[in-house]
Amino acid sequence: MRKERTHYSRDFKIKAVELSNQRGSLTDVALELGISRDTLKRWKQDFKSGKFEATSSNAKVRSKEEEEILRLKKELYEIKLERDILKKAVGIFSKSDR
């Protein structure tokens, strides 16, 4: 039987990280909150890398240029993926012609 994935709010994650920083023990805090130690460890790494802001009111507002850059990066990724698929298809078809 498969366990259903639980989604936690951003505020819960931030408070869990802050609590683990105060207490120093990931295992104890994870057990107390009913989450796995690895999950709390990942949240802590995300927090250090800047994925979460210290307060919920610090939501990032993206400029038009940043949004355009993100859109172009996504488009570039998709085009590279399509190119790689086509390369593989050409390789498969060229082998069958021999």
LOLO-822459 format. One line per field, with one value per residue: x, y, z of N, C-alpha, C in turn. Coordinates in steps of 0.02 Angstrom, whole numbers. Example, Ala and Ser with C-alpha at 12.3 -4.5 7.8 and 13.67 -1.06 7.14 Angstrom:
<atoms>
nu	[660_642]
nv	[-284_-112]
nw	[390_354]
cau	[615_684]
cav	[-225_-53]
caw	[390_357]
cu	[660_645]
cv	[-165_2]
cw	[390_394]
</atoms>
This chain:
<atoms>
nu	[42_29_92_12_67_119_89_167_146_229_259_255_366_470_459_488_622_680_654_731_856_864_859_953_951_908_841_762_674_612_545_458_378_324_378_498_674_759_681_669_803_826_741_809_928_877_831_951_1008_929_804_689_620_658_547_371_325_420_410_472_476_470_556_514_617_681_579_571_698_686_583_647_752_681_623_740_787_685_699_828_804_714_800_895_815_781_909_935_834_872_990_940_860_957_1037_950_943_1055]
nv	[-59_108_258_413_566_702_873_1017_1178_1331_1413_1322_1244_1338_1371_1247_1230_1338_1298_1182_1239_1310_1210_1118_981_880_757_747_856_824_704_755_839_752_718_659_639_662_741_859_893_920_1030_1119_1135_1193_1312_1372_1393_1492_1470_1480_1622_1724_1783_1778_1888_1931_1905_1873_1989_1983_2060_2117_2083_1978_1883_1862_1807_1688_1626_1611_1526_1411_1382_1358_1243_1152_1148_1096_970_918_918_822_708_697_674_547_475_488_416_288_261_269_158_54_61_3]
nw	[0_-43_24_39_-29_69_78_135_206_160_269_375_344_356_493_548_510_577_709_716_703_822_920_878_850_722_714_832_819_698_731_828_751_662_539_416_450_343_260_335_337_202_185_266_196_80_135_174_48_0_-50_27_103_246_306_274_206_120_-18_-179_-310_-478_-611_-776_-862_-793_-794_-931_-955_-881_-955_-1079_-1043_-1009_-1133_-1208_-1143_-1176_-1315_-1329_-1276_-1371_-1482_-1441_-1437_-1572_-1626_-1575_-1639_-1773_-1769_-1740_-1855_-1955_-1930_-1959_-2097_-2149]
cau	[0_70_75_-4_116_94_116_171_147_294_268_271_435_514_458_523_693_700_652_790_915_865_871_1015_942_860_802_712_624_575_500_407_333_294_407_561_735_785_640_689_871_819_713_862_973_841_829_1018_1021_889_740_639_637_652_478_326_311_475_401_510_439_515_549_497_678_691_528_591_755_660_547_696_787_635_618_804_788_639_727_883_774_689_858_924_769_789_974_927_792_913_1035_902_840_1016_1059_904_953_1115]
cav	[0_167_315_473_619_757_939_1062_1249_1364_1437_1264_1225_1388_1364_1184_1243_1382_1258_1137_1281_1327_1150_1085_911_868_697_761_902_787_660_796_867_698_716_621_678_681_796_918_909_951_1097_1160_1152_1241_1375_1402_1413_1550_1452_1509_1686_1722_1799_1766_1950_1946_1871_1906_2016_1978_2111_2090_2053_1914_1837_1845_1762_1623_1598_1591_1467_1354_1368_1328_1175_1111_1140_1048_905_898_904_758_655_691_642_475_448_484_360_226_251_258_90_7_66_-33]
caw	[0_-51_67_2_-19_109_59_192_187_164_337_416_329_386_566_564_503_633_770_715_715_893_961_856_834_668_728_883_791_647_767_861_700_623_471_415_462_278_235_371_315_136_196_296_140_37_171_169_-20_-16_-80_71_132_319_323_218_171_75_-82_-232_-367_-535_-662_-842_-889_-759_-820_-1000_-950_-861_-1012_-1129_-1017_-1016_-1205_-1227_-1116_-1216_-1382_-1322_-1266_-1436_-1523_-1419_-1459_-1645_-1638_-1562_-1692_-1834_-1758_-1745_-1924_-1998_-1918_-1992_-2169_-2168]
cu	[45_46_65_45_84_128_112_174_218_309_287_344_485_517_494_598_718_702_713_854_921_886_934_1007_888_814_746_656_581_524_442_355_300_317_472_620_763_746_661_759_869_792_767_912_941_840_896_1032_977_822_682_664_625_581_434_311_366_469_437_464_488_502_532_558_691_641_545_649_731_623_595_736_744_629_682_808_744_667_786_857_748_746_889_880_776_856_969_886_831_961_1000_885_900_1044_1015_912_1011_1101]
cv	[62_224_377_529_678_821_985_1134_1277_1387_1380_1244_1274_1381_1300_1194_1286_1343_1211_1177_1298_1267_1113_1012_902_810_712_805_865_739_698_821_814_696_676_668_704_740_861_940_944_1022_1144_1181_1202_1310_1411_1428_1472_1534_1480_1576_1682_1739_1790_1829_1969_1910_1909_1929_2017_2034_2077_2056_1985_1862_1815_1796_1692_1588_1572_1530_1404_1333_1334_1256_1129_1098_1091_977_877_879_836_699_644_658_567_442_439_425_293_211_238_188_40_9_23_-103]
cw	[0_-6_24_20_18_87_119_167_195_234_384_406_361_461_587_560_560_698_772_726_789_935_941_836_781_686_778_856_739_680_799_811_657_551_474_425_396_248_269_350_247_142_222_241_94_70_166_99_-43_-48_-39_96_208_342_262_178_122_8_-137_-288_-425_-584_-729_-874_-859_-784_-891_-999_-930_-918_-1065_-1107_-1024_-1089_-1230_-1204_-1159_-1286_-1381_-1314_-1332_-1483_-1506_-1441_-1534_-1662_-1628_-1616_-1757_-1827_-1765_-1818_-1970_-1988_-1954_-2068_-2192_-2185]
</atoms>
